[in-house]
Amino acid sequence: MDKITNLEKIVSLAKRRGFIYPGSEIYGGLGGTWDYGPLGVELKNNIKKAFWQSMVYGRDDVVGIDTAILMNPKVWEASGHVKAFTDPLVECKICHKRFRADNVTEAKEKLKHMVFTKTSSISTNVTSWSLSQEQSEILPFIYCMDGKNKHDFKEIVENPTKDKEHNFTEPKKFNLLVEAKLGVVEDAKQKVYLRGEITQGVHVNFKNILDSTRVQIPFGIAQIGKAFRNEITPGNFTFRSREFEQMELQYYVKPEKEESEKWYEYWKNERMKWYLELGMKKDKLRFRQHEEGERAHYAKDAWDIEYDLSASGGGWKEFEGIHNRGDWDLSQHQKHSGVDMTYFEPAKNKKYLPYIIETSGGVDRAALFFLIDAYTEEPAKDEPGLQKSSKPGSGDIAKRVILKLHPKLAPFKAAVFPLLANKPDLVKKARLLYSQLSIHHLLQPVAWDDRGNIGKRYFAQDEIGTPYCITIDFETLENDTVTIRDRDTAKQERVKVDTLANILMKKFS
């Protein structure tokens, strides 16, 4: 059987432990949509907090904004999205399914190197094909598996003939903007678009920011928000979705080549440094410059920060772009709106349209890659209450799964346990400590768990990335000390209760 990839393990973990669920699952789902569970929403919020702290609160040259999802349709005409925001698609003449042309090409290349294997069930003596998640996702790009003349996996793997393959049209371009209708009278409804990016809301407010604040060039405007794209073939879990969240900075600089290149390099380095400081492995990250033909219509230069998904069969995948947009956005909005979008520089007594250096990252993609990067499997360590076994189905733990998330990103900052749930004195003391820790904002949220033996509670917290576990035991009742267990090393230290909050906050700061 093919080795289970890290991505497949993350998909399983995400559902099982409450990070990410398929959207509208009880109704069969809706392709390319995802719901974030109790742990997932904390992870995403922590990523956004870290972004805002770094980009806005930690600087005096950046302000924040939160713009509307629905905008006047003329915004998208001016920005070029109505005309240029397209993907080349192919349609199967047999089953009439549509796919992105580049995804079909990529799938065919991957199929050349795939090996399909069979497994036999000892109990039923039935032999069947074992398909990895990647194989299951790739085959529909090449073979008709839905609609007219559909074939199942078994037919295709056992007899992969040409007559089962899609018969595609030539690539055609389809607009990715999601349309909506506004108005209460059916015949008079106005066509609008759900924003395809959060960028334009910043640029149309450029003059408002200048008039209502004391910013001077160079300065930036940061924003975090939802965007929507009519993705034809969403996939790779949350990597390509129809609804997603972006975290961006639009940084305005003088329209001079040397000045814009200086800031461009600065922001490239700053954004890479941000991911590294939050714990991403350096050897899993790289910069890649866009080739001339793949740049967006507005870009003077464009580089992506990419993550290495080779272990999951995905190669290098982008999750943040740094772009030199020139003065494209402001010049287009000035032209289409008739509003003067120039900046006046008092020192030189002149007006100009500034260049824009953009950093545009995906919150959902960052969350996915932080999870993949943090996922670790290790042999279970000898700990109190933890029974180890290599026997499948024994219920004991032979290995432990650890999400080695940076403490700033971990959904829970700490967990509090009474050693035994049936001892009222221990539970009372643990509840008091839990309440005391929960009021400290640097430690929020704190988890409570009194189920099962202590070893399995450690295991459960390791699996969701909780950095520290605090256990209240019988010695606590005697001398007011507790144990702190470190997630990554499983080492424990004993400290006084009245020093615990300060010790933990120092670890997080």
N, C-alpha and C positions, 0 to 999 in steps of 0.2 A: 504493500500500500504506500502511496505517496506520503512523504512526511507532511504532517499538518503544519501549515505555515503560521507565523506569528499573527498575521491578519485574521486568520480563521479563529485562532485562540482568543484574540481580542473581541471579535464579534460575539463569540460564545460568552466570554466574561462580561462584556458590556450589557448583554440582555439579562444574564443570570444575577448580576450584582447591582443592577439598577443604574447603569450609566446611560445606556442608549436603547430605546425600543423602536421597532418599526412604526411609522405613523399610521394611525387609524387601523391598527392591527385586527381588531375584532370584526372589521368589515372587509377583510382581505387586503388591507393596506392601500397605499397610494405611492406608486413608484417615485423614488427620489425624495421622499419626505421622512423625517425622523423626529422622534420625541426624546427629550433628555429627561431621564429619571432623577431621583433624589441625589444620587452621587454625580451624575453627568452635569446637572445644572450647577452644582458647586464647583466642579472642575472648570466649566466654561466661565463662570463668574470670576474665578480666581485668575484665569488667563486674562480676562478683560480688566480686572483690577490691576494686575501687573503691568499691562500695556498702558493704562491710564496713569499709573504712578510714574512710569518711566517717561512717557511722552508728554504729559501735561503737568502733573504736580511737581515733577522733578526738574522743570525747566521754566525760565521766565520769558521764552520766545514762542510759546505755543499756547493756544487757547482751545477750548472744546466747543462742540456744537452737536445738536441732535436735530436732524432735518426730517421732513415728512417723507413717508414711503410713496404717497401719491403726489405727483407734481403736474403742473401744466404740460400737456403733451408737446408743446413747442420746445420745452427743455431738451427732449430727446431728439427732436428734429435738428436743433442747433448743435447738439453734441455729436451728431452723426450716427447715433445708435439705430434710428429708424432705418437708415439706408445701409449702414455698414456692419451692424451687430448681427452677423449671420454665421452659420456653420454649413459647410457642404455636407449634404446627406445623400444617401442612396436608398432606394426603395426596392424591395423584392417584388418581382412581377407575379410571383406565385402566391405568397402569403401576405403580401402588402405591408410587411413590417418595415419601418424606417430605422436606419442606423447612421451614426456619424461615419463618414468615409474613412477617416483616419483610424477609428476603432476597429473597423473591419480588417484593414491592412495589418494592424497590430495583432489582431486575433489570429489571422492566418499565419503570421510569422511564429507566434508562440506555439501554435498547433504542431508545427514541424518538429518541435523538440519535446513533445509530450509523450509519455508512456502511460497506457491504460492497463490496469491490472484487475484481476479477479480475486474474490475472496470466497471461501466456502464456510457455511455454517455447520458446525459439528452436530448441533441438535436437530436440524432439519435436513441436512445433507443437500442444501440448495446452494448453487454457485451463482454469484452475481458480480456485476462490475462495481468496482470501488472508484468513485469519482471524487476528486478534491473539489473544494469550492471554486478554485480558479478554473478547473476543467468545465464545471457546470456552468460557469459564467461565460466562457469563451465559445462553447459549441453553438449557442443560439445566434452568434454573429455570422456563422458560416453555414448552418443547416436550418431548414424549415422545421421549427419545433412549436409553432403556434399558428392558428388560422388554417388555411387550406393546405392540404397535402402535408400535414404535420407528421413528424417522426419522433420517436422517443429515443432516449439515450442508448438503450440496448441495440436498437436497429442501427443507429449511426456508428457506434463503436465496433460492432461486429461486422458491419458491411458499409463502410464509409464511401459510397458511390456518388458519382457526380449528380445523379438524378435527385438526390436528397438535398443538394446544396441550393442556397438562394440563387436566384437569377436576377441580378441587380441592374437597375437603370444606371445611366450616367449620373455622376454627382450633381445635385442641384442645391442652391442656397436657400435656407429657411431662417426666418428671423427669430432670434432668441428672446425678444422682449415678451413678457407675459401681459396680455391685454385684459382690461377690466372695463366695466361700464358704470358710470355715475349718473344718478338722477332717479326720480320717482315715476316719471311718465315714460312708458316703454318706448314710444316712438321718438322721444326727445333725449334719450340717454346719450351722454358724452363718452366717447372712447378715450380711455386713459391707459397708462401702463404702470404696472408695479415696477418700481425702479430696478433696473438691471445692474446697477452698481450704486454705492452710496456717494461716490465722488461728486456728482453734479450738484447735489444739494449744498455742498461746501462752496463751489464756485459761484453759484447764483447768489450766494449770501456774502460774497467777497466785499462788496461795498458796505453792506450792513455792519460787518465786522470792523471795517476801517472807521466807520462813522460812530460806532458805539463803544469802541475800546481805544487804548493808547498804543496799539501795536505799530511797529515800524519794520519795514523790510530790512533784513530777512526775518520772516516770522512764519509760523505754521498754524494750521487749523486741524485738530484731530477729531475723529468721529468713529463711533462703533454703531453698527446697525444692520438690519436685515436687508437682503437683496434677493431677487428672484430671476431665474432664467428658465426658459422653456427647453431644458435639456432633453434631447431626444433619447439618449441612451445613458441615463444616470447609472452609476455603478461604483464598484470598489468601496462598498459600505458608505460612509458619509463623505467620501472624497469628492464625488461629483453628485451634487444634489440640486433639486429645483428650488429649494428655499434654503438660504444659508446666511451666515453672519460674517460681516467684514470688520476689520479694525484698520483704520487708515490715517495717514498724515498727508496733508497737502501743504508743502512748504514753499513759500513764495520768495524768490530771489531776484536780484537784478538781472536783466536780460542780456547778460554778457557771457560769452563762451567759457572764459576762465572761471568766473564766479559760479556759474551753474555746475561746471564739472567738479569744482572743489566741494560744493555741497552734496553733489551726487555721490561722490566717493565717501564723504562723511556719513551719509545716511545708509549707504550700503553696509559700511562697517558697523555702525550702531545697531542696525537690525540683526545682523548675524551675531553680534556680541550679546544681544538680548536673549536669543534662544540658547546660546551656550551658557549664559549665567543662570538660566532656569533649568540647566541640567541636561540638555540634549547632547548626545555624544558627538564630538567633533568630527570623527571619521564617517558619520552618517549624514553630514551636511556638506553642501557645496554651492558655489555660485555657477550659474550658467547664463551666458549672454545670448539674447535672442538673435537669430540670424536675420538678415535684411528682410527676407520675405515673410517672416512670421511676426514681425513687430505689429503692434496695434497701429491704427491709422494715425494716431496723434503722437507716437513716441519718437523722440530724437535718439534715445538709447533705452534699452530695457534689459535688466538682469533679473533672474529668478533665484531665490533661495530654494534649493531642492533637498528632499530627504530620500535616502536610499532604502527602497522597498524591495531590494533584490531577494531578501530572505523570504518574501511573500510572493515572489514571481512578478513584481510590478515595476522593477527598475527604479530609476530616479523620478520623483514626482514633485512638482512645484507646489509650494504653499504660501509663498509671499513674493510679490514682484516689486522691484524698485525701478521707477520710470522717470525719465526726463521728458515731461509732457510739453516742453517749450511754452509758448503762450497760446496754444491751440484752444484751450477751453475758454479762457477769458476773451480771446478775439472772436470766437464763434458766438458767445453769448452777447457780446457788444454788438456784433453785426445783426443778429436776429432779434434782439430786444430793443435796440436803439438806445440803450443806456450806456453812458460812458463808464467803462470798467477800468480805467487807467489809475495808476497810483501816482500821487504827487510827492516828490522828494524835495522838501524845503531847502535842504543844504545846497542842492544844485539848481533849485528853481526850475525843475522840469518834470514832465509827466511821461509815464511809460507803462506798457503792459508787462508785468513781471513774468519770468519763467516759473514753472511749477515742477518741483521735485516731489514725486509721490512714492510713499511706501504703502503697499496694499496687501494686507495679510488676511487669510481666512481663519476665523475663530474655530470653525468646525474642523478644518484641516489641521490646524495647530493642535486641537484637542486630540484628534485621532493619532497624530504623530507623537505627541507626548505620551499617550498610552502605549503605543507600539514600542517607543524608545525605552520606556520604563519597565516593560514586561520582562520579568526574569523568573527562571525556574532554578531552584537549588535543592539539593538533598536536605531533608528535614534535619534540624539540629537537635541535640539532646537538650530538652527543656522540661521543666516540671509540668506534668499533666499532658504531655504530648507523647502518644504511642506511635511508634514507627513500624511500618510493615510494607513489604514489597508485594504482598498477596493482593491481587485485584479483588475489589469488592469487600474487603475486610472492614472497611469503615475507618481504618487507621490511616495515618498520613505518612507516605513514603517520601514525598517531596513537598516543598512549599513553593507556592507562586507568590511572587512579590512584585508589587508595582512600586518601583523605586522613583516615585515622583518627587520633584523638589518640594520641600515642606510648604513653600508658598502656594503651590498648586494643589496639594493634597486636599481631597474633599473634606476629610476630618483632620484636624490638627493633632488631636490626641483622643484616646479612648480611656474610659474609667471602668474598672471591673471590681466588684466584690469577689474575693476568692471563691466563696460559696454563696449561692443565691438563697439557701435555706437557713442562713444564719442572720437573724434580724440585726444584730449589732454591727456586723460587717456591711450589710446593705445600707443601714442608716448612715454610717460613716462615709460610705462610698457616695451616697446620694448628696450628702452635704458637700463633699469635695467636688463632685460633678457640677453642682450649682455655683460654687465659688469660682471654678475655672471658666465656666461658660460666660461670665460677665466680662472677661477680658477680650477685647476685640481682636487682638493678635492671635488668640487661640480659638476663635469661633470658626466653625462649630466644633463642639466636643461630642464624641459618641459615648453612648451608654450600652453596655452589654453584660447580661448576667446569665446567658443561656449556655448550657453544656459545660464541659470541663475547660479549665483555663488555657490549656494548650491549643484547643481548637478555636478558642476566642482569639488567641494570638494569630493563628493561621488565617482566620477570617479577616482580621484587620490588616495583615500583610497583603492580602489579595486585593484590598481596595486602596492601599497606599498610605494608611495612617502611620505617621512617623514614630509616634510614641504611645505606649500603652502603660497606664498607671494601675497597679493592683493594690487593693486594700486587703490585708491579711490579718491574722491574729496578732502578729507583732505590731501592726499599726495600733491596735487597741492598747498595747502595753506601753509603747514609746513614741507614738505619733509619727512614725516614719512609714513611707510607702516605697514600692519599687517602680522605677522607670525602665521600661524595656525599649531598646532601640530597634526599629524595624529592620534596618539593613544588616546589622551585625548580630541581632538577637541577644546582645549583652544587656545585663541588668545592673542598675546601681540603686542603692538605697539612700533616700534623702528625707529630710524633715518636711512635714506637710506645710509648715508656714513659709518654707523657702521654695516650694514646688512651682508656683506661678512664675516667680522671677527666673528660675532656672529654665523653664520652658520658653519664656519670652526671649531670653538671651539666645537660645538655640534658634529661634525663628528670626531674630533680628540680625 
